[in-house]
Amino acid sequence: MQQRPGSLASTHSMTTHEGGESVSAIETLRFALRWLPYGGADSYEIFVTFGLTPAQFGHQLRSAAADREAVRATALSSDEQTRILAEARRMMRMPWPANAAESPR
């Protein structure tokens, strides 16, 4: 895939886990879509899954939602895209380290 100048994200490698494997924009959107009906993932789930703070994941999610290939590959509707962008903004404001009240269920 060739990126255009000013492109926000690559569907092939956005973030690298501690173990070295990359997380694609598609994987990021799929994760967000799974959690969307429940009000989004909490900080614990984000950290365990991606090794990122909520703010870091929020930035990654915003980039993924702007990636045309990832949006097309996940069949993201415009309503879902709007909700995911709102979720990304919420995550970027989440405190870290997580409040004890936000600990795993």
C-alpha positions in Angstrom: 0.0 0.0 0.0 1.3 3.4 -0.9 0.5 6.2 1.4 -0.3 9.7 0.2 1.5 12.6 1.8 -0.4 13.8 4.9 -2.0 10.4 5.4 -3.1 9.8 9.0 -2.5 6.1 9.3 -1.3 2.9 7.7 -3.6 -0.1 7.9 -0.4 -2.2 8.1 1.3 -0.9 11.2 0.0 1.8 13.5 1.3 0.7 16.9 3.8 -1.9 18.0 3.1 -4.0 21.1 5.9 -4.6 23.6 6.4 -8.0 21.9 7.1 -6.4 18.5 3.9 -7.2 16.6 2.0 -4.4 15.0 -1.6 -3.4 15.4 -3.4 -2.4 12.3 -6.1 0.2 11.9 -8.5 -2.6 11.0 -7.7 -4.4 14.3 -8.2 -1.1 16.2 -11.6 -0.5 14.6 -12.7 -4.1 15.1 -11.8 -3.8 18.8 -13.7 -0.5 19.1 -16.7 -1.9 17.3 -16.9 -4.9 19.7 -17.0 -2.5 22.7 -19.2 0.2 21.2 -22.5 -1.3 22.3 -21.2 -1.3 25.9 -20.1 2.3 26.0 -16.5 1.6 24.9 -13.7 -0.3 26.5 -12.4 0.7 29.9 -8.8 1.7 30.6 -7.9 -1.8 31.9 -9.2 -3.6 28.7 -7.3 -1.1 26.5 -4.1 -1.6 28.5 -4.3 -5.4 28.6 -5.2 -5.7 24.9 -2.9 -3.0 23.4 -0.4 -2.0 26.1 -1.5 1.6 25.7 -2.9 4.2 27.9 -6.4 5.3 27.0 -5.1 8.6 25.6 -2.6 6.8 23.4 -5.3 4.4 22.2 -7.7 7.3 21.6 -5.2 8.9 19.2 -4.7 5.5 17.5 -8.5 5.1 17.2 -8.9 8.5 15.8 -6.3 7.8 13.1 -7.9 4.4 12.4 -11.3 6.0 11.9 -9.8 8.3 9.4 -8.2 5.5 7.4 -10.3 4.9 4.3 -9.0 1.3 3.8 -9.7 0.3 7.4 -13.2 1.9 7.3 -14.0 0.1 4.1 -12.5 -3.2 5.4 -14.6 -3.1 8.6 -17.8 -1.9 6.7 -17.9 1.0 9.2 -21.1 3.0 8.8 -21.1 6.8 9.1 -23.0 6.5 12.3 -20.5 4.0 13.7 -17.6 6.2 12.6 -19.2 9.2 14.4 -19.6 7.2 17.5 -16.1 5.8 17.4 -14.7 9.4 16.9 -16.6 10.5 20.0 -15.3 7.4 21.9 -11.7 8.4 20.8 -12.2 11.9 22.2 -13.5 10.3 25.5 -10.5 8.0 25.7 -8.1 10.9 25.1 -9.5 12.5 28.3 -9.4 9.4 30.5 -7.0 9.6 33.4 -4.0 7.4 33.7 -3.1 5.5 35.8 -6.7 4.3 35.9 -8.8 5.1 38.9 -9.3 2.1 41.2 -13.0 2.4 40.5 -12.3 1.6 36.9 -10.5 -1.6 37.7 -11.5 -4.8 35.9 -15.0 -6.2 36.4 
